[in-house]
Amino acid sequence: MGPDTDFAAVDAGYVSITPLHVDSTAYKALELLKDWLNKAEVEKNMLSRSMKDLLTMLKQHGINDERLLEAMSKVPRELFIDEALSHKAYENTALPIGNGQTISQPYIVAKMTSLLELQATDSVLEIGTGSGYQTAVLANLVHHVSSVERIKILQWQAKRRFKHLDLHNISTRHGDGWEGWVSKGPFNAIIVTACATEVPQRLLMQLADGGRMIIPVGEQQQMLKFIRRLGNDFHYQSIEAVRFVPLIAGELA
C-alpha cells in the first residue's frame, strides 16, 4: 500500500482503528419497529378491504347515491367504537358505545341519510349525537350539522373525534333532544337517531318550509317515519320497521 494512505499510517503506528461495534439493543428495536410497521400496513389493508366490502354491501341493499357512498368512505367507523370491537367495525351490525347507547348499523345510517335528500348547502339538525358516526357522515355531505346529545360524556367524546377528523362544520350541544335547537334553526333536514313515542312537535316547528325529517316512532313496535313540511302541512310516510334505543326527555350529566 502507498506511503500516503490511511492504512500506511496505521501500519506505522500513528493511528489506530476502533473495531465497529453493533448495538444489539438498537438492532432489536429496529426489528420491532419493522414488525410494527408491517403489522400496521396489514391492518390498514384489511380495513381498506373491509370498507370496500361495506360499500359493496350497501349498494347491494339499494344504496346507490354516490355522494353518500363517498361520504361514508371518508369516515373510519373503527374510530367511533371501542378498540376491542374494532374487528367488527365494518360489519353491518349495531354495536355498544357505553351508557346504554349504540352505534347504528351502517345500512341504517345510509338509509336514513339517503331519505333526507341532502344538498351541499343544507343545514341539518341531528338529535342524538351518540358516538358521532352519523354526525360525521352528515358533515361530509352538508354545509353545517347541529347535533344535540343528552349524555355529556358521549358529547365530549364525539367532539374529540370530530377534531381528529378535521371536521369543523359541526356544532354540538348537551341538552334535551325533544327540545331540538331553536336558535340554530330552521333546518332543511332533521334526523332523530333514537325512538320517540310520538313525533316531537317542537322538532316539527324547527323544520324549514320544504324541510324533511326522518325519525323512528313507537314503543313495542317501532316504525321509521319520513316527514316533509310544506307550508303549515306535514306529510307523513312510513318506511320500515326498526329497532332503536328510546329518545328520553331531559339531559344526563
ROTI-202348 format. One record per atom (N, C-alpha, C): x, y, z. Coordinates in steps of 0.05 Angstrom, whole numbers, padded with zeros to 5 digits, always signed. Layout:
<koldrens>
XYZ;...
</koldrens>
This chain:
<koldrens>
+00017-00024+00000;+00000+00000+00000;+00017+00025+00000;+00008+00047-00011;+00024+00071-00014;+00030+00084+00012;+00052+00100+00014;+00061+00112+00039;+00042+00135+00048;+00026+00145+00029;+00008+00168+00036;-00020+00159+00043;-00025+00133+00046;-00052+00124+00052;-00057+00123+00082;-00083+00122+00089;-00090+00119+00117;-00080+00092+00128;-00081+00072+00111;-00072+00045+00121;-00043+00045+00127;-00026+00061+00112;+00003+00063+00118;+00007+00075+00146;-00010+00095+00152;-00008+00108+00178;-00014+00089+00200;-00033+00071+00195;-00040+00050+00215;-00016+00032+00219;-00004+00022+00197;+00019+00004+00199;+00042+00017+00214;+00045+00043+00211;+00067+00057+00224;+00062+00062+00253;+00037+00057+00262;+00030+00060+00290;+00022+00088+00297;+00018+00106+00277;+00010+00133+00283;-00019+00135+00292;-00036+00119+00281;-00065+00119+00287;-00074+00091+00292;-00097+00088+00304;-00110+00062+00308;-00138+00063+00299;-00149+00040+00293;-00177+00038+00284;-00192+00022+00305;-00214+00035+00315;-00231+00021+00334;-00250+00003+00319;-00251-00022+00326;-00269-00041+00313;-00298-00031+00314;-00313-00035+00293;-00342-00028+00292;-00357-00044+00312;-00373-00031+00329;-00389-00045+00349;-00419-00041+00342;-00433-00062+00339;-00462-00061+00333;-00478-00065+00359;-00494-00045+00366;-00511-00046+00390;-00534-00065+00384;-00534-00088+00397;-00555-00107+00392;-00582-00097+00401;-00582-00080+00422;-00607-00069+00432;-00620-00052+00411;-00604-00035+00398;-00615-00018+00376;-00624-00035+00353;-00610-00056+00347;-00617-00074+00325;-00645-00087+00331;-00648-00096+00356;-00674-00108+00363;-00697-00087+00361;-00690-00063+00369;-00711-00042+00368;-00719-00037+00339;-00699-00037+00321;-00705-00033+00292;-00722-00056+00282;-00716-00081+00291;-00732-00104+00282;-00761-00101+00292;-00764-00092+00318;-00790-00089+00329;-00806-00067+00314;-00792-00045+00307;-00805-00024+00291;-00813-00034+00264;-00796-00050+00252;-00802-00061+00225;-00827-00079+00227;-00828-00096+00248;-00851-00114+00252;-00876-00098+00256;-00874-00077+00272;-00897-00060+00278;-00908-00046+00253;-00889-00036+00237;-00897-00023+00212;-00910-00043+00193;-00899-00067+00192;-00911-00088+00175;-00939-00094+00184;-00943-00097+00210;-00969-00103+00222;-00989-00080+00216;-00979-00055+00220;-00996-00032+00215;-01005-00031+00186;-00987-00038+00167;-00994-00038+00139;-01014-00060+00133;-01011-00083+00145;-01030-00105+00141;-01058-00097+00152;-01058-00085+00176;-01084-00076+00187;-01097-00055+00170;-01081-00036+00159;-01091-00015+00142;-01104-00028+00117;-01090-00047+00105;-01101-00061+00081;-01126-00076+00087;-01127-00088+00111;-01151-00103+00119;-01175-00084+00122;-01170-00061+00135;-01191-00041+00139;-01200-00030+00112;-01181-00026+00094;-01188-00016+00067;-01206-00036+00053;-01199-00062+00055;-01216-00082+00043;-01243-00083+00056;-01244-00080+00083;-01269-00081+00098;-01287-00058+00090;-01275-00034+00086;-01291-00011+00077;-01303-00017+00049;-01287-00028+00031;-01296-00034+00004;-01319-00055+00006;-01316-00075+00023;-01337-00095+00027;-01363-00082+00037;-01359-00063+00056;-01383-00049+00067;-01397-00033+00045;-01383-00019+00029;-01395-00003+00008;-01409-00021-00013;-01396-00044-00018;-01409-00063-00037;-01435-00073-00025;-01435-00079+00001;-01460-00089+00014;-01482-00068+00013;-01474-00042+00018;-01494-00021+00017;-01507-00018-00011;-01490-00021-00032;-01500-00020-00059;-01520-00043-00064;-01513-00066-00054;-01530-00090-00057;-01557-00086-00044;-01557-00069-00023;-01582-00064-00008;-01596-00038-00018;-01588-00029-00042;-01603-00007-00054;-01593+00021-00049;-01570+00023-00035;-01558+00050-00031;-01539+00056-00054;-01549+00073-00072;-01534+00078-00097;-01526+00107-00100;-01532+00124-00080;-01524+00152-00081;-01493+00154-00078;-01480+00162-00100;-01450+00163-00099;-01439+00183-00080;-01453+00206-00076;-01444+00225-00057;-01445+00214-00029;-01466+00199-00023;-01469+00187+00004;-01447+00165+00008;-01443+00148-00012;-01424+00127-00010;-01396+00138-00006;-01390+00160-00020;-01364+00173-00017;-01361+00185+00011;-01382+00197+00021;-01381+00208+00048;-01376+00186+00068;-01389+00164+00066;-01385+00142+00085;-01357+00130+00082;-01346+00130+00058;-01319+00120+00055;-01298+00137+00069;-01305+00163+00075;-01286+00181+00088;-01287+00179+00118;-01306+00164+00129;-01309+00162+00158;-01302+00135+00168;-01278+00132+00181;-01269+00106+00191;-01285+00098+00216;-01303+00079+00212;-01322+00071+00234;-01307+00061+00259;-01283+00050+00255;-01268+00039+00278;-01261+00061+00298;-01260+00086+00289;-01254+00108+00308;-01277+00114+00327;-01300+00104+00321;-01324+00111+00336;-01334+00089+00355;-01318+00068+00357;-01324+00046+00375;-01300+00039+00392;-01305+00023+00413;-01283+00014+00430;-01263-00003+00414;-01238+00000+00420;-01217-00014+00405;-01221-00045+00406;-01232-00055+00428;-01237-00084+00430;-01257-00093+00409;-01273-00075+00398;-01294-00083+00379;-01286-00075+00350;-01261-00065+00347;-01253-00054+00321;-01254-00075+00298;-01252-00101+00306;-01254-00122+00285;-01282-00124+00274;-01302-00112+00288;-01329-00112+00279;-01338-00086+00266;-01318-00068+00262;-01325-00041+00253;-01340-00040+00227;-01334-00058+00209;-01347-00057+00182;-01367-00079+00178;-01376-00091+00200;-01398-00110+00198;-01424-00093+00199;-01444-00103+00186;-01470-00089+00185;-01486-00095+00210;-01476-00085+00233;-01489-00090+00258;-01486-00067+00277;-01506-00063+00294;-01504-00042+00315;-01485-00052+00336;-01470-00033+00349;-01450-00040+00369;-01453-00022+00393;-01447-00032+00417;-01450-00015+00441;-01428+00006+00442;-01435+00030+00453;-01415+00051+00456;-01414+00061+00485;-01428+00046+00503;-01428+00054+00531;-01453+00070+00538;-01458+00072+00564;-01481+00088+00574;-01507+00078+00563;-01509+00052+00556;-01534+00041+00546;-01541+00049+00518;-01521+00061+00503;-01526+00070+00476;-01512+00053+00456;-01519+00056+00431;-01507+00040+00409;-01500+00058+00385;-01482+00048+00369;-01476+00060+00342;-01493+00044+00323;-01509+00057+00306;-01527+00043+00288;-01512+00027+00267;-01525+00007+00257;-01513-00009+00235;-01509+00009+00211;-01488+00005+00195;-01483+00022+00172;-01506+00025+00152;-01521+00003+00148;-01543+00005+00129;-01564+00025+00138;-01570+00025+00165;-01590+00044+00175;-01580+00072+00173;-01554+00077+00178;-01542+00103+00175;-01545+00113+00146;-01539+00095+00128;-01541+00102+00099;-01570+00106+00091;-01588+00089+00100;-01616+00090+00092;-01628+00116+00102;-01624+00123+00127;-01636+00147+00139;-01625+00172+00125;-01599+00171+00120;-01586+00194+00107;-01596+00198+00079;-01599+00176+00064;-01608+00178+00036;-01636+00189+00034;-01653+00182+00054;-01681+00191+00053;-01684+00222+00057;-01663+00234+00068;-01664+00263+00074;-01660+00280+00049;-01651+00267+00027;-01647+00282+00001;-01629+00306+00006;-01606+00302+00018;-01589+00325+00027;-01575+00339+00004;-01573+00365+00007;-01558+00382-00012;-01534+00394+00002;-01514+00401-00013;-01489+00411-00001;-01493+00437+00015;-01514+00452+00009;-01519+00477+00023;-01537+00474+00048;-01546+00450+00054;-01566+00445+00075;-01554+00449+00103;-01572+00457+00121;-01567+00458+00150;-01583+00436+00162;-01570+00418+00178;-01583+00394+00188;-01582+00394+00219;-01604+00386+00231;-01605+00381+00260;-01605+00351+00264;-01587+00342+00282;-01586+00314+00290;-01593+00312+00319;-01612+00295+00325;-01620+00290+00353;-01608+00263+00361;-01589+00264+00380;-01575+00240+00389;-01548+00237+00375;-01528+00252+00385;-01501+00251+00374;-01489+00223+00376;-01493+00211+00400;-01482+00184+00405;-01452+00184+00401;-01442+00165+00386;-01413+00162+00380;-01403+00185+00362;-01421+00196+00347;-01414+00217+00327;-01410+00206+00299;-01414+00180+00295;-01410+00168+00269;-01430+00180+00248;-01456+00179+00255;-01476+00191+00237;-01470+00220+00232;-01463+00235+00252;-01456+00263+00250;-01434+00268+00230;-01413+00252+00232;-01390+00255+00214;-01398+00249+00185;-01415+00230+00180;-01424+00224+00153;-01440+00248+00142;-01458+00259+00159;-01473+00283+00151;-01455+00306+00144;-01434+00310+00161;-01416+00333+00158;-01401+00332+00131;-01398+00308+00120;-01385+00306+00094;-01404+00310+00071;-01429+00316+00077;-01450+00319+00057;-01462+00347+00056;-01462+00361+00079;-01477+00386+00080;-01460+00409+00091;-01472+00433+00090;-01458+00457+00099;-01453+00457+00129;-01473+00450+00144;-01470+00450+00173;-01488+00430+00187;-01478+00418+00209;-01493+00399+00225;-01494+00410+00253;-01518+00411+00265;-01522+00418+00293;-01532+00392+00307;-01517+00384+00327;-01524+00358+00339;-01528+00361+00369;-01550+00349+00379;-01557+00350+00408;-01554+00323+00420;-01540+00321+00443;-01536+00296+00458;-01542+00300+00487;-01558+00282+00499;-01566+00285+00527;-01546+00275+00547;-01527+00258+00537;-01506+00246+00555;-01480+00261+00551;-01471+00275+00571;-01448+00293+00569;-01423+00280+00559;-01417+00256+00570;-01392+00243+00563;-01391+00235+00534;-01415+00227+00523;-01416+00220+00494;-01412+00244+00477;-01423+00267+00485;-01419+00292+00470;-01389+00299+00470;-01376+00297+00493;-01348+00304+00495;-01330+00285+00478;-01336+00259+00479;-01321+00240+00463;-01324+00245+00433;-01349+00251+00425;-01355+00256+00397;-01340+00281+00387;-01339+00302+00403;-01325+00327+00396;-01295+00321+00391;-01283+00304+00407;-01255+00297+00403;-01251+00282+00376;-01270+00265+00369;-01268+00251+00344;-01271+00270+00320;-01289+00289+00322;-01292+00308+00300;-01267+00324+00296;-01254+00332+00318;-01229+00347+00316;-01207+00330+00303;-01206+00304+00311;-01186+00286+00299;-01190+00283+00269;-01215+00283+00260;-01222+00280+00232;-01222+00307+00217;-01215+00329+00231;-01214+00355+00219;-01241+00364+00208;-01263+00357+00223;-01290+00365+00215;-01297+00390+00231;-01300+00413+00218;-01304+00438+00232;-01332+00450+00226;-01349+00435+00212;-01375+00445+00206;-01397+00432+00223;-01389+00425+00247;-01407+00412+00266;-01408+00428+00292;-01433+00434+00301;-01437+00445+00328;-01451+00424+00345;-01442+00421+00370;-01455+00401+00388;-01465+00416+00413;-01485+00404+00424;-01498+00415+00448;-01507+00393+00467;-01501+00397+00492;-01511+00378+00513;-01539+00388+00521;-01559+00372+00515;-01586+00381+00522;-01607+00360+00516;-01632+00368+00517;-01655+00351+00514;-01662+00350+00484;-01661+00326+00472;-01667+00323+00444;-01695+00330+00437;-01714+00326+00455;-01742+00333+00449;-01746+00363+00444;-01727+00379+00454;-01729+00408+00451;-01716+00418+00425;-01698+00401+00413;-01684+00410+00389;-01664+00431+00395;-01660+00450+00376;-01640+00471+00380;-01652+00495+00365;-01670+00509+00377;-01686+00531+00365;-01668+00552+00353;-01648+00561+00367;-01631+00583+00358;-01615+00577+00333;-01612+00552+00327;-01596+00544+00303;-01615+00540+00278;-01641+00539+00283;-01660+00533+00262;-01668+00558+00246;-01686+00555+00227;-01698+00529+00218;-01678+00512+00202;-01685+00486+00201;-01667+00467+00188;-01679+00456+00162;-01662+00451+00143;-01670+00437+00118;-01677+00408+00123;-01664+00397+00143;-01669+00368+00149;-01664+00363+00179;-01679+00345+00190;-01675+00336+00218;-01674+00305+00218;-01654+00295+00231;-01652+00266+00234;-01651+00259+00264;-01668+00240+00272;-01670+00232+00300;-01660+00204+00302;-01640+00199+00319;-01627+00173+00320;-01634+00157+00345;-01658+00164+00356;-01669+00148+00378;-01699+00148+00374;-01712+00129+00386;-01741+00125+00380;-01758+00141+00399;-01776+00158+00388;-01794+00174+00404;-01821+00160+00405;-01835+00164+00427;-01862+00152+00430;-01882+00166+00411;-01876+00191+00404;-01891+00206+00385;-01873+00227+00372;-01881+00238+00350;-01864+00258+00337;-01864+00284+00353;-01841+00293+00363;-01840+00317+00379;-01849+00342+00363;-01869+00356+00373;-01879+00379+00359;-01859+00401+00357;-01842+00404+00377;-01821+00425+00376;-01802+00420+00353;-01797+00395+00346;-01779+00389+00324;-01792+00396+00297;-01818+00390+00295;-01833+00397+00271;-01831+00427+00265;-01834+00442+00287;-01834+00471+00284;-01806+00482+00276;-01786+00466+00279;-01759+00475+00271;-01751+00467+00243;-01769+00454+00229;-01765+00448+00201;-01771+00472+00183;-01753+00478+00165;-01758+00499+00145;-01780+00489+00126;-01792+00508+00112;-01812+00500+00091;-01798+00483+00070;-01809+00460+00064;-01796+00441+00046;-01776+00423+00060;-01773+00427+00086;-01755+00411+00102;-01764+00382+00105;-01745+00364+00111;-01750+00336+00114;-01741+00326+00141;-01756+00308+00153;-01748+00295+00178;-01750+00265+00175;-01730+00251+00187;-01731+00222+00189;-01729+00215+00219;-01748+00199+00228;-01749+00193+00257;-01762+00166+00262;-01751+00150+00280;-01764+00125+00288;-01785+00132+00310;-01809+00120+00307;-01831+00126+00325;-01844+00100+00335;-01851+00099+00360;-01865+00076+00371;-01854+00068+00398;-01866+00046+00409;-01857+00035+00434;-01849+00006+00431;-01867-00012+00433;-01860-00040+00429;-01853-00046+00400;-01868-00034+00382;-01862-00036+00354;-01854-00008+00344;-01832-00007+00330;-01821+00019+00321;-01823+00020+00290;-01830+00044+00280;-01831+00048+00252;-01815+00073+00244;-01799+00070+00224;-01784+00093+00214;-01803+00111+00197;-01805+00136+00205;-01823+00155+00191;-01808+00176+00176;-01818+00183+00152;-01807+00206+00137;-01829+00227+00137;-01821+00252+00143;-01840+00274+00145;-01829+00297+00128;-01846+00309+00111;-01839+00332+00095;-01858+00355+00102;-01846+00378+00107;-01862+00402+00113;-01867+00418+00087;-01892+00424+00082;-01900+00442+00060;-01918+00463+00071;-01906+00487+00076;-01921+00508+00090;-01928+00500+00118;-01953+00499+00125;-01962+00491+00152;-01971+00462+00152;-01968+00448+00130;-01976+00420+00128;-01952+00402+00131;-01956+00378+00143;-01935+00358+00147;-01945+00332+00135;-01930+00322+00116;-01937+00297+00102;-01920+00274+00112;-01933+00253+00121;-01920+00230+00134;-01919+00206+00116;-01897+00191+00118;-01894+00166+00103;-01880+00146+00121;-01891+00122+00123;-01878+00100+00138;-01858+00086+00120;-01834+00081+00130;-01813+00070+00114;-01809+00040+00119;-01801+00033+00144;-01796+00005+00151;-01794+00002+00181;-01798-00022+00190;-01795-00028+00219;-01765-00027+00227;-01760-00016+00250;-01733-00012+00260;-01732-00018+00290;-01707-00017+00301;-01703-00020+00329;-01682-00001+00339;-01690+00019+00355;-01672+00040+00365;-01675+00041+00396;-01655+00053+00408;-01657+00060+00437;-01677+00082+00439;-01690+00085+00462;-01711+00105+00465;-01700+00134+00466;-01716+00153+00456;-01710+00181+00458;-01721+00191+00485;-01703+00194+00504;-01710+00201+00531;-01709+00231+00535;-01730+00242+00548;-01731+00271+00553;-01711+00279+00574;-01702+00304+00574;-01683+00313+00594;-01655+00309+00585;-01636+00315+00603;-01607+00312+00597;-01594+00298+00620;-01571+00285+00615;-01557+00270+00635;-01528+00280+00636;-01520+00288+00660;-01493+00299+00663;-01472+00278+00658;
</koldrens>
